[in-house]
């Protein structure tokens, strides 16, 4: 799992990044493409998991070759994502958390894993007026 570049880099390269290079599967590639393109399919929740729960198209299954920095960037920039459910190991030092803190559309955030590095979510709590459910 990689993903420790800064926000400026992601912003400058967002439209040019090859999704096959930053994802481990066709499903994960499709999810990032929908996030990047602002696809309305993400009015519901996105699930970021270590293993599938229901084998749903909204389940991003984290593997070693997935770039979580890019995932965080596209979650942060998406304007339609209504819910985010995280149940996976996220290594410290990735840009994933910084990216999701930029999101302003998430209404429901559920984190079911070690919260050690999630204290930085404080900026999301203060800046996202749509967030009404936190678990």
C-alpha positions as CSV (number, residue, x, y, z in Angstrom):
1,X,0.0,0.0,0.0
2,X,1.5,3.2,-1.1
3,X,0.2,6.7,-0.9
4,X,2.2,9.4,0.8
5,X,2.4,12.2,-1.8
6,X,1.1,15.7,-1.1
7,X,-2.2,17.1,-2.2
8,X,-0.7,19.4,-4.8
9,X,0.8,16.4,-6.6
10,X,-2.5,14.5,-6.6
11,X,-4.4,17.6,-7.9
12,X,-1.9,18.2,-10.7
13,X,-2.0,14.6,-11.9
14,X,-5.6,13.6,-11.2
15,X,-6.9,13.5,-14.8
16,X,-3.7,11.8,-16.1
17,X,-3.1,9.1,-13.6
18,X,-3.5,5.6,-15.0
19,X,-6.0,3.8,-12.8
20,X,-4.5,0.4,-13.6
21,X,-1.3,1.6,-12.0
22,X,-2.9,2.6,-8.7
23,X,-5.4,-0.2,-8.1
24,X,-5.2,-3.9,-7.6
25,X,-8.5,-5.0,-9.3
26,X,-11.0,-4.0,-11.9
27,X,-13.6,-3.3,-9.1
28,X,-11.2,-0.9,-7.3
29,X,-10.4,0.7,-10.6
30,X,-14.1,1.3,-11.3
31,X,-14.7,2.7,-7.9
32,X,-11.8,5.2,-8.2
33,X,-13.0,6.1,-11.7
34,X,-16.6,6.8,-10.4
35,X,-15.1,8.9,-7.6
36,X,-12.9,10.9,-10.0
37,X,-15.7,11.4,-12.5
38,X,-18.2,12.5,-9.9
39,X,-20.5,9.6,-10.8
40,X,-23.9,9.8,-9.1
41,X,-23.7,6.1,-8.2
42,X,-22.0,7.2,-5.0
43,X,-24.9,8.9,-3.4
44,X,-24.9,5.9,-1.1
45,X,-21.9,4.6,0.9
46,X,-18.4,3.5,-0.1
47,X,-17.0,0.6,1.8
48,X,-13.2,0.4,2.2
49,X,-12.4,-3.1,3.5
50,X,-9.7,-5.7,4.1
51,X,-12.1,-8.4,2.7
52,X,-15.5,-8.4,1.0
53,X,-18.6,-8.2,3.1
54,X,-21.3,-8.6,0.5
55,X,-19.3,-8.6,-2.7
56,X,-20.9,-5.3,-3.7
57,X,-19.7,-2.9,-6.4
58,X,-19.3,-0.2,-3.7
59,X,-16.7,-2.3,-1.8
60,X,-13.1,-1.2,-2.3
61,X,-11.1,-4.2,-1.1
62,X,-7.6,-2.9,-0.1
63,X,-4.7,-5.0,-1.4
64,X,-0.9,-4.3,-1.3
65,X,-0.8,-2.6,-4.8
66,X,-3.7,-0.2,-4.1
67,X,-2.5,3.4,-3.7
68,X,-4.5,4.7,-0.7
69,X,-3.2,8.2,-1.3
70,X,-5.1,8.4,-4.6
71,X,-8.1,6.8,-3.0
72,X,-8.1,9.4,-0.3
73,X,-7.6,12.2,-2.8
74,X,-10.6,11.1,-4.9
75,X,-12.8,10.6,-1.9
76,X,-11.9,14.1,-0.7
77,X,-12.7,15.7,-4.1
78,X,-16.0,13.8,-4.6
79,X,-19.1,16.0,-4.2
80,X,-21.7,13.1,-4.2
81,X,-20.4,10.6,-1.7
82,X,-23.0,10.3,1.1
83,X,-21.4,7.7,3.4
84,X,-18.0,6.2,4.1
85,X,-17.4,2.9,6.0
86,X,-13.8,2.0,6.8
87,X,-12.9,-1.4,8.1
88,X,-9.3,-2.1,7.1
89,X,-5.7,-1.5,8.2
90,X,-4.4,1.8,7.0
91,X,-0.7,2.2,7.4
92,X,0.5,5.5,9.1
93,X,2.0,8.0,6.8
94,X,-0.4,7.7,3.9
95,X,-2.3,10.6,2.4
96,X,-5.5,8.8,2.7
97,X,-6.7,10.5,5.9
98,X,-5.7,14.0,4.6
99,X,-7.7,13.3,1.5
100,X,-10.9,12.2,3.2
101,X,-10.7,15.2,5.5
102,X,-11.2,17.4,2.4
103,X,-14.6,15.9,1.6
104,X,-17.7,18.0,2.3
105,X,-20.5,15.7,1.1
106,X,-20.1,12.7,3.5
107,X,-23.1,12.6,5.8
108,X,-22.2,9.3,7.6
109,X,-18.7,8.1,8.6
110,X,-18.2,4.7,10.2
111,X,-14.8,3.6,11.2
112,X,-14.4,0.0,12.4
113,X,-10.6,-0.3,13.0
114,X,-7.7,1.0,15.0
115,X,-8.3,4.7,15.5
116,X,-4.6,5.5,16.3
117,X,-4.1,7.6,13.2
118,X,-7.6,8.9,12.9
119,X,-7.3,11.7,15.4
120,X,-6.4,13.8,12.3
121,X,-10.1,13.5,11.3
122,X,-10.8,16.5,13.5
123,X,-10.6,18.8,10.6
124,X,-13.3,16.9,8.8
125,X,-15.6,17.1,11.8
126,X,-15.2,20.9,12.0
127,X,-15.4,21.6,8.2
128,X,-18.1,19.2,7.0
129,X,-21.5,20.6,7.8
130,X,-23.2,17.6,6.2
131,X,-21.7,15.1,8.5
132,X,-24.5,14.0,10.9
133,X,-23.5,10.5,11.8
134,X,-20.1,9.3,13.2
135,X,-19.4,5.8,14.5
